[in-house]
C-alpha cells in the first residue's frame, strides 16, 4: 500500500490487517475446502476460549446471528421485542424476520444505550425479548433487572456487533448468560471479512443454532463425509461461516490484545484533543471497559458541520438515523425524545487503527473550523 493510499482521516472506518491474513486465506484456498470446515470449528473454539465460555457458534453475519438467536429463543408472531431505535436497521429487520413486533425504546443520551429502567418501563404482556445494543462497544449492564425480566419470561439477546472484546466488570461481553450476538464484518473490532457469532446460553441453544445455520441438517461436515446420507431435522437457513472468513478471524484473534490497546489509545487521544472544544460533547463509551468501535460527538448545526468536514476531506459519518422514523417501520413509531434529539446532533469521527495522533489533531482542528463556520454554539445539556 502506498503512502498516498494508506487509510487516514479521510476514511471514517477501515479494516486493519496484521499481515498473516492473506497467507491464512491462501492455505484454505489450497485445501479446496471453502465452506464450513474444521477451520470454522477451530475459530469457534478459539473464540469460546478467548471469552471463557463453553461454546460459540459461527455464522454468516451479525444479522444472521440475531435472526438465529431470536429463533432459538422461540420469539415469533404475537411477541414484542424491546429494542432501541438508535441502532443499525439490521437489528430491527431480524425481529421482523421471525414475525415479531419491535417495541422501540429511548436511550440514555450520554451513552446512546438503553438502561435497566428504560427496559422495564417498556415491558408489557406481549414482551418476549429485549435486545440491548452495545453502541460503540459500550457494555450494557442489565444485572439489576435480570431477575425481573426472568420472572416475566423475557429473554435478553445482546446485539454486541460493536463490542467484541469489551468487558462487563472483569468478564468479557458474551459471558452474562444472555444470547450474545457478535459481528465480524469488514470494519468491526475483529474482522473476518464477513461473519458473526452467537454465544449460546446453554447446550440446547448451541445445538439449535448449529442445525438452523446449515439448512436444518443435524450432522456436521465430517459426519456427513463419512456417511451415505444425512438427516434434515427441520427448518434451516444457509447461515454458516466459510472457512475463508474463519481463517481471517483466527489471525485477527491472535493479535486482538494489540487491537484492544490500540483502539483504547486512539479513543483516549480523541478525548484529549477534543477537551475544551466549545460546542462538542464526546459520547462516553466507557473506554476502561469497552474496546471502542466508534468515536462519536454531539455538535450543534450537525448537518452543516458534517457537510463542511466532508468538504475538508475528513471522513465523518452518522450512526445511525433512528429506526422509528424510517418508512419501513412507521407503524411502530412512538415519541422517543432523547433519541430524536441525539439524532440531530450525532457525528461519527474517523476511527480506525490506521490513524495517528497527528490525524486526530487534524480532525480536531477541522472540527473547530467547521463549528465556527456553522455558527456553532454549545450543545444543550441533557
C-alpha positions in Angstrom: 0.0 0.0 0.0 1.5 3.3 -1.0 1.7 6.2 1.5 -0.9 8.2 -0.5 -3.4 5.3 -0.3 -2.9 4.5 3.3 -6.1 5.0 5.2 -6.1 8.2 7.3 -8.7 10.7 8.5 -10.3 10.7 5.0 -11.8 7.4 5.9 -14.4 7.1 8.6 -13.6 3.4 9.2 -11.2 0.9 7.6 -10.2 -2.7 8.3 -6.9 -3.3 9.9 -4.9 -6.4 8.9 -1.9 -7.8 10.7 -0.1 -9.4 7.8 -0.9 -13.0 8.2 -4.5 -12.9 6.8 -3.6 -13.4 3.2 -1.5 -16.4 3.8 -4.2 -17.9 6.0 -6.7 -17.5 3.2 -4.3 -18.9 0.7 -4.0 -22.1 2.8 -7.7 -22.5 2.8 -7.9 -22.0 -0.9 -5.2 -24.5 -1.5 -7.1 -27.0 0.7 -10.1 -26.9 -1.6 -12.5 -26.7 1.4 -14.0 -23.2 1.2 -17.3 -23.7 3.1 -17.8 -24.6 6.7 -14.9 -26.8 7.7 -12.6 -27.7 10.5 -11.1 -24.2 10.2 -14.5 -22.7 11.1 -14.9 -25.0 14.1 -11.3 -24.2 15.2 -12.3 -20.5 15.1 -15.4 -21.3 17.2 -13.2 -23.0 19.9 -10.7 -20.2 19.9 -13.4 -17.5 20.4 -15.0 -19.6 23.2 -11.6 -19.9 24.9 -10.9 -16.2 24.5 -14.2 -15.3 26.1 -14.1 -18.0 28.7 -17.4 -19.6 27.7 -18.3 -23.3 26.9 -19.3 -22.7 23.3 -19.6 -20.3 20.4 -21.4 -20.8 17.1 -20.0 -19.1 14.0 -22.5 -17.8 11.4 -22.5 -15.8 8.2 -23.1 -12.3 9.6 -24.1 -10.4 12.7 -27.6 -10.1 11.2 -27.7 -13.9 10.9 -26.6 -14.2 14.5 -29.5 -12.0 15.7 -32.0 -13.9 13.5 -30.9 -17.3 14.8 -30.8 -16.1 18.4 -34.4 -15.0 18.2 -35.4 -18.3 16.6 -33.5 -20.2 19.3 -35.3 -18.1 22.0 -38.6 -19.1 20.4 -39.6 -15.5 19.6 -42.2 -15.2 16.9 -45.6 -13.9 15.8 -47.5 -12.2 18.6 -44.4 -11.4 20.5 -42.9 -7.9 21.1 -39.2 -7.3 21.3 -37.8 -4.3 23.1 -35.2 -2.6 21.0 -33.6 0.9 20.9 -34.4 2.9 17.8 -30.7 4.1 17.8 -29.1 1.1 16.1 -28.4 -0.2 12.6 -31.6 -1.3 10.8 -30.3 -4.9 10.8 -31.4 -5.2 14.5 -34.9 -4.4 13.6 -35.0 -6.5 10.4 -34.0 -9.6 12.4 -37.0 -9.0 14.7 -39.3 -8.7 11.7 -37.8 -11.8 10.1 -39.2 -14.0 12.9 -42.6 -12.3 12.7 -42.3 -10.4 16.0 -43.0 -6.8 16.6 -40.4 -4.2 17.6 -41.2 -2.1 20.7 -38.9 0.9 20.2 -37.5 2.4 23.4 -35.5 5.6 24.1 -31.8 5.8 25.1 -29.7 7.5 27.7 -28.3 10.4 25.6 -25.0 10.3 27.4 -24.3 6.7 26.2 -26.7 6.1 23.3 -27.6 2.8 25.1 -30.6 1.6 26.9 -30.5 1.1 30.7 -32.5 -1.1 33.1 -35.2 1.5 33.8 -35.9 2.2 30.2 -36.2 -1.5 29.5 -38.5 -2.2 32.4 -40.7 0.8 31.6 -41.3 -0.9 28.2 -42.1 -4.4 29.3 -45.7 -5.4 28.6 -47.8 -8.5 28.5 -46.5 -9.5 25.0 -42.8 -8.8 25.7 -40.8 -11.9 24.8 -37.2 -10.5 24.5 -35.1 -7.4 24.8 -32.2 -6.6 22.6 -29.8 -4.1 24.2 -27.5 -2.6 21.6 -23.9 -2.2 22.9 -23.5 1.0 21.0 -19.9 2.0 20.0 -18.6 -1.0 22.0 -20.0 0.2 25.4 -21.2 -2.7 27.6 -24.8 -2.6 28.8 -25.3 -4.0 32.3 -28.8 -5.2 32.9 -27.9 -7.2 36.0 -30.2 -5.1 38.2 -33.3 -6.0 36.2 -32.4 -9.5 35.1 -34.4 -11.1 37.9 -37.5 -9.2 36.9 -37.0 -10.0 33.3 -36.5 -13.7 34.1 -39.7 -13.7 36.2 -41.7 -12.4 33.2 -40.1 -14.8 30.7 -38.2 -12.0 28.9 -35.1 -13.3 27.1 -32.0 -11.0 26.8 -30.4 -11.1 23.4 -27.3 -8.8 23.3 -26.6 -7.0 20.0 -22.9 -6.8 20.6 -22.0 -6.2 16.9 -19.8 -3.3 18.1 -18.5 -4.8 21.3 -16.3 -7.9 20.7 -13.7 -7.8 23.5 -15.5 -5.3 25.7 -16.0 -6.2 29.4 -18.7 -6.0 32.0 -16.5 -5.7 35.1 -13.9 -8.4 34.9 -15.8 -10.6 32.4 -15.9 -10.2 28.6 -19.2 -9.4 26.9 -20.7 -12.7 26.0 -20.4 -14.3 29.4 -23.6 -12.9 31.0 -25.9 -15.8 30.3 -27.6 -13.8 27.6 -27.7 -14.9 24.0 -24.9 -12.6 22.7 -24.5 -11.8 19.0 -21.3 -10.5 17.5 -20.5 -9.2 14.1 -17.1 -9.8 12.3 -17.9 -7.6 9.3 -15.2 -5.6 7.4 -14.7 -2.8 9.9 -15.5 -4.4 13.2 -13.1 -4.7 16.1 -12.3 -8.2 14.9 -12.9 -8.8 11.2 -13.4 -12.0 9.3 -14.2 -10.0 6.1 -17.7 -11.1 6.8 -19.2 -13.2 9.6 -20.8 -13.4 13.0 -21.1 -15.4 16.2 -23.7 -16.4 18.7 -22.7 -17.2 22.3 -25.4 -19.6 23.5 -26.9 -19.7 27.0 -27.0 -23.5 27.2 -26.1 -26.5 25.1 -29.6 -26.7 23.7 -29.2 -23.2 22.1 -25.9 -24.3 20.5 -27.5 -27.4 19.0 -30.5 -25.4 17.7 -28.4 -22.7 16.1 -25.9 -25.2 14.6 -28.8 -27.0 13.0 -30.5 -23.8 11.8 -27.4 -22.4 10.3 -27.0 -25.3 7.9 -30.4 -25.7 6.4 -31.7 -27.9 9.2 -29.1 -30.6 8.8 -28.1 -32.1 12.1 -24.8 -33.7 11.2 -21.5 -31.9 11.0 -19.5 -31.8 7.8 -17.1 -34.5 9.0 -20.1 -36.7 9.9 -21.7 -36.3 6.5 -18.5 -37.0 4.7 -18.3 -40.5 6.3 -21.9 -41.4 5.7 -24.1 -42.2 2.7 -26.9 -40.0 3.9 -27.8 -37.1 6.3 -30.9 -36.1 8.2 -32.8 -32.8 7.9 -34.4 -32.2 11.2 -36.5 -29.1 10.5 -36.4 -25.5 9.2 -33.0 -24.0 8.4 -31.1 -21.4 6.5 -27.7 -21.2 4.7 -26.1 -19.1 7.5 -22.8 -21.0 8.1 -19.4 -19.2 8.2 -17.0 -20.1 5.4 -13.5 -21.4 6.3 -12.1 -18.5 4.3 -13.7 -16.0 6.7 -12.8 -18.1 9.7 -9.1 -18.2 8.6 -9.0 -14.4 8.6 -10.7 -14.3 12.1 -8.1 -16.7 13.5 -5.2 -14.3 12.6 -7.2 -11.4 13.9 -7.8 -13.1 17.2 -4.1 -13.8 17.6 -3.5 -10.1 17.5 -6.5 -9.0 19.5 -4.6 -7.7 22.5 -2.9 -5.2 20.2 -6.3 -4.3 18.7 -7.7 -3.7 22.2 -4.8 -1.5 23.3 -4.7 0.5 20.0 -8.4 1.3 19.9 -8.5 2.4 23.5 -5.4 4.6 23.0 -7.0 6.2 19.9 -10.2 6.9 21.8 -8.3 8.5 24.7 -6.3 10.6 22.2 -9.6 11.9 20.8 -10.7 12.7 24.3 -7.6 14.7 25.0 -7.8 16.5 21.6 -11.4 17.5 21.9 -11.2 18.7 25.5 -12.3 22.3 25.7 -13.6 22.5 22.2 -16.7 24.6 22.6 -19.9 23.0 21.4 -18.6 19.5 21.3 -19.6 16.7 23.6 -17.9 13.3 23.3 -20.2 10.3 23.7 -18.8 8.2 26.6 -18.2 4.6 25.5 -16.7 3.7 28.9 -13.2 3.1 27.4 -11.8 1.4 30.5 -14.4 -1.4 29.9 -15.1 -1.1 26.2 -13.0 -1.9 23.2 -14.2 1.2 21.3 -15.7 0.7 17.9 -16.8 4.3 17.2 -15.8 7.8 18.4 -18.9 10.0 18.4 -19.6 13.5 19.3 -22.7 15.7 19.6 -22.5 19.0 17.9 -24.8 21.9 17.1 -25.7 22.5 13.5 -24.8 18.9 12.7 -25.8 18.8 9.1 -23.7 22.0 8.3 -20.7 20.7 10.3 -21.0 17.3 8.5 -21.0 18.9 5.0 -18.1 21.2 5.9 -16.0 18.4 7.3 -16.6 16.2 4.2 -15.6 19.1 2.0 -12.4 19.4 4.0 -11.6 15.7 3.4 -12.5 14.5 6.9 -14.4 11.2 6.7 -17.2 11.9 9.2 -20.3 9.7 9.3 -23.6 9.5 11.1 -24.5 6.3 13.1 -27.5 6.0 12.9 -30.7 7.6 11.6 -33.3 6.4 14.1 -35.3 3.4 13.0 -38.6 4.5 14.5 -38.6 7.4 11.9 -37.9 5.1 8.9 -40.7 4.5 6.5 -40.3 0.7 6.8 -41.0 0.8 10.5 -43.5 3.6 10.6 -46.4 1.5 12.0 -44.4 1.1 15.3 -43.4 4.8 15.6 -43.7 6.4 19.0 -42.2 9.5 20.6 -38.6 9.0 21.7 -37.4 12.4 22.7 -33.8 11.6 23.6 -33.3 9.6 20.5 -34.7 12.3 18.3 -32.6 15.0 19.9 -29.4 13.0 19.7 -30.2 12.1 16.0 -30.0 15.8 15.1 -26.6 16.2 16.8 -24.6 13.0 16.4 -21.5 12.8 14.3 -19.1 9.9 14.0 -15.4 10.9 13.7 -12.9 8.9 11.7 -11.9 5.9 13.9 -9.7 3.0 12.8 -6.4 1.6 13.7 -4.5 3.3 10.8 -5.0 6.7 12.4 -2.2 8.5 14.1 -2.4 11.2 16.8 -1.5 13.7 14.1 -4.6 12.6 12.2 -6.6 13.1 15.3 -5.2 16.6 15.8 -6.1 17.3 12.2 -9.7 16.2 12.8 -9.9 18.3 15.9 -8.7 21.4 14.0 -11.1 20.8 11.1 -14.0 20.3 13.5 -13.2 23.5 15.3 -13.2 25.4 11.9 -16.4 23.7 10.8 -18.2 24.7 14.0 -17.1 28.3 13.7 -18.2 28.4 10.0 -21.6 26.9 11.0 -22.1 29.5 13.8 -21.7 26.8 16.4 -22.9 27.2 20.0 -22.6 24.7 22.8 -24.9 21.7 22.7 -27.9 21.8 25.0 -27.1 19.6 28.0 -29.3 16.5 28.5 
